Amino acid sequence: MARYTGSVCRLCRRENLKLMLKGDRCYSDKCAIERRPYPPGQHGQTRKKFTDYGIQLREKQKVKRIYGLLERQFRSLYANAARRKGVTGENLLVSLELRLDNVVYRIGFASTHAEARQLVRHGHFRVNGKKVTIPSYAIKKGDVVGLKDKSKKNQHIVDNLAAVDRRGKISWLELNKDEFKGTINALPTREDITMPIQEQLIVELYSK
């Protein structure tokens, strides 16, 4: 299945949640879910009763859309999380948070996950001084993610960093705006992930 290229505002309305897919627009009164808080389509305003499977599927779709992943990528992360020690659902969320494209977004270099993925692929970032162009690259505790020298003059990235404070502080990341870099001081915990996600529903779905 190809990556979704339609209106991302429809995705937020489908999940009845701000997925923060449009950057600055999500913080304004132009946000689609504020103007039309019901699912898209001609039957969007009719009430629907979901089955248990439907509820689990919607939760999985929501998390995929938050992090901008395709089904194969997401299922692979789940399989790895299930093999590791600990709670599978929490392992999955931590793996998602430690993807390089997500870390770039969390630090504030990009306004959306999609923009972060594009910036990574275009070679704007260094991890511990080495160029990395793979969005799924797994970041570890102690790693330093920074911009390459030429990219520090990119006005769009500079503007993104200037507006990062409104997202709130990320406890496991330390941002140095002057040096255009972020340090991973600790691995994220379940309490650090504030989006309304019920990961147990995803585990139940994939365990069928």
JOPEFEN-V39026 format. One record per helix or strand of 3 or more residues. SS is the DSSP state (A for helix, B for strand). FROM is the first residue (numbers start at 1). LEN is the number of residues. If there is no record, write none. Layout:
# JOPEFEN-V39026
[[SS:FROM:LEN] [SS:FROM:LEN]]
This chain:
# JOPEFEN-V39026
[[A:8:8] [A:23:5] [A:32:4] [A:52:16] [A:71:13] [A:88:10] [A:100:8] [A:113:9] [B:125:3] [B:144:4] [A:149:5] [A:155:8] [A:164:4] [B:173:4] [B:181:4] [A:190:3] [A:199:8]]
